[in-house]
Amino acid sequence: MWKNNTDNNEDGTIVVAILSGDVERFNLLLNKYGGLVFSIVRRRVPVGMVDSVAQDVFIRAFKALDGYTDDNRFGSWLARIAVRTCCDYWREHKRHDARRLDPGDTDCHCALLEHAGGCASVEQAVALARRQDAEAAVNMVLRQLSAEDRTLVESIYFDDMKLKDVAAALGWSLVKTKVRAMRARRTMRKILESIGDF
């Protein structure tokens, strides 16, 4: 992802200019890192909320620019803000019923029916339905985790982040991250066992 420190020096220069009053230069950072932020957010929040949460990431980043230092890569710094913002999204929405359908669930079921109708054999349709059932089970389990544990699990298992990177993104020690990961796996296992057939 990173070729050399030239990008980092360039980003630092842009940040200094923004902090000096040239706020229009923030658009350069938006254009450069928009894809990174959207890819992080898209994997962590419901489809209908991606734009809103990504906007929150950039607002938080803009407000926190005075805390950015050149010894950090801007992309890594921004990625940590994105992960924390997604975590905050789930913390805020945890109050809602975990069993309600996400806005995208109906679309997923319609897409499943369309794909199943196009399957060449019954076996293909059954395999498609099983995959859909597995995805629904994973999403149901994730909705029952705390916002922090959900973010931790998604970062480790869906994004293949290293534990030290997850710890940095969440502002935790490496030991706390390892313990929370172990507890989250145990909680997920109990949830799946309570459903049955696992």
N, C-alpha and C positions, 0 to 999 in steps of 0.2 A: 504494500500500500504506500509506504514511504520510500522515496528514492534517495533523498539526502536531507541535510539540514537546511538547504536553500529554501524549501517551502516553509520551514519553521521560522527562518529569519524574515522571510517575506510576510508571513502571517503576523509576526511580532511587530513589524513596521506598520502594518495596517491597523493593528490594535492600538499602537501609540497614536496614530493619526486620528482614530476614532475618539480616543480619550482626550485628545487635544481639541476636539470640537468638530472634526470632519466626519459626522455620523453617516453621511452618504456612502462612505467606504465600507460600511457594514454589508452593503449589497455584494461586495466582492467575496466576503466570507460566506454569505448566503448562497451565492452561485457555486462556490467551490465546494462547500460541505453539505449542501442541501440533499444530495443523493445519499450521503452517509447517514444523516439524521433520519430521512424517510425510511431507509432500509432497517434501521434499528427500531423505529417506532412501528413500522408496518408488521414486524414480527411479534410485537408485544401487546398491541391493543386492537379492539374490534375495528373492522374496516371503516366503518362510519365515523370513527374518532381519530383516524390517522392525521388528517390535516390539522385538526384542532390541537392535538397533542404536539405535533411537530412545531406548530406556531408557538406553543408554550415553551418548547425547548429553546427556540431562537430568542424569545423574549427574556427568558432566564439567563441565557448566555450574554445577551446584550447588557443586562443589568449587572452581571457579574464580571464584566470585562476587566474591571480594575483589579480583580483577583487573579487574572491570568498572568503567568510569568513565562518568559522565553525558554526556560529550561524544560517546560512541558510542550509536547507537540499539540498544536491547536486542535487537530482532529481527535486526539485521545482525550483532551480536556472536554471537548464538545460531546464526545461519545459518552463520557461519564455523566454529563448533564442530561443527555437523552435517556440513559438507563434510569437515572433517578427520577426523571419526570414521568416515565412510564410506570415506575413503582408507585409514585404519588397518585397517578391516575387510578391504579387498582386499589390503593388504600382508600381513596375518596369514594370509589364505587363499590367497595366491599359491603357497604350498608345495604345494598340492594339484594334482593333474593337471588341466591346463587343458582337457583334452578330455572330462572327465566331465560328465554331464548335470547341470544345475541342478535342484533339487527341482521347480521350476515348469515345466521343459521337457516333462515327460510330460503335465502338464495342458494345456500349449499345444498339443501334438500331438493330444490328444483333442479339444480345442476346435476345432482346424483341421478334423478329420474331421467333427465335428458341423456346422460351418458349411459345409463343402464339400458335405455331403449336402443342405443346404437351399438350395444355389445353383440359380437358375432356368435356368442354361445352363452348358455346358462352359467357355465363355469366362470366366464369373465364377469358376468353380472354379479354372481355370488362373491367373487374376489373383490369387486368394487364395493359392494355393500359391507363386507368385512372391514375393508380399509376405512370406510366412512364411519363404521361403528367404533373402530379403534380411535379415530380422530375425535369423535364425540366423547368417548370415555376420557381421553387425555384432557380435553378442554373442560369437562365436568370436574375432574380432579384438580386441575389448575385453579378453577374458580373457587374451590374450597380452601386453598392455601392462603396464608397471609400475603399481603402485597410484596413484602420483602422476600418470602420464600418462593413465591411465584417468579419474581424477577431473577432470583438466584438459579432456580431450576431451568428457566428459559435460557439464561446466559450460558450455563454450563452445557446443557444437553442439546439445545437448539442452535445456539450460536457458536459452540465449540470454544468458548472463552476459557482461558486458563484461570485457575482459582485465584492467583495473585491479581489478575486483571479484574476479576469480579469483585474481589475485596477492595481494590482501589476505587472501582466505580461506585460501590455502595458505601465507601468510607469505613469499612470494617477491617479488623486485623485478619491475617491469614488464618489464625487458629479459630476465630469466631466463624469465619466463612466455612471452614471445613466442618465444624460442629453443626452449623445451621444446615449445610448440605446433607449431612448424615441424618439429621432430624427430619428434614423435608422428605427425604427418600422413605424414611420409616412411616411418616404420616401418609404419604401417597400409597404405600403398600397397604396400610390399614384401610384407607378409603376404598381401594380396589377390592380388598378381601371382603369388605362389607357389602359390596355390590354383588359378589358371587361370580362364579365361572372364571376366576383368576387364580 
